[in-house]
Amino acid sequence: MRKVVKNAIFSTAFVVSASAATAGPDQVSILLGSHHVGATRSFEEFNPGLFLTWTEVAIGQRVDLTVGAFRNSYGDGSLAVSGAYPLYRTEVWGFDLFAGLAWYPGNGDQFGHAIDDMVPLAGAQMRYRNLFMQALPAGGNSVDATLTFGLTFSLD
């Protein structure tokens, strides 16, 4: 099961990046850190990461697809792939719902909803100009929610 799930996320990330790569990504986002709401233990909250986003390329050109890598809150490297459905967007503001999968090698047991080391993610993301924040409810066994934040830039 472990190998099947890992292959599924890597295949999905490859297909997403390969199919959209002909057009190139539209945005680059730099993850800076996180805050663990209601944490009952300590987490690393400096979580640098780099994500590439292809905007409005899936499901009738309505959903954004993102792939990236980041240092997770356990101090290890992680990979993630996600899709975001925009609810409200202007040049200045944005509010989306998102869902995806992240690979937390060796840390899947820290999550009540993981399949081996593959962790499903879902939440809301907000943007003001170049600043972004994501809110993920029930981020693990010892946290109520996780807030992440960083910078995003258009590649146009």
Secondary structure, DSSP 8 states (H G I E B T S, - for coil): -HHHHHHHHHHHHHHHHHHHHTT--SEEEEEEEEEEET-SS----EEEEEEEEEEEEETTTTEEEEEEEEE-TTSSEEEEEEEEEEEEE-SSEEEEEEEEEEE-TTTGGG-TT-BTTEEEEEEEEEEETTEEEEEEEEEETTEEEEEEEEEEEE--
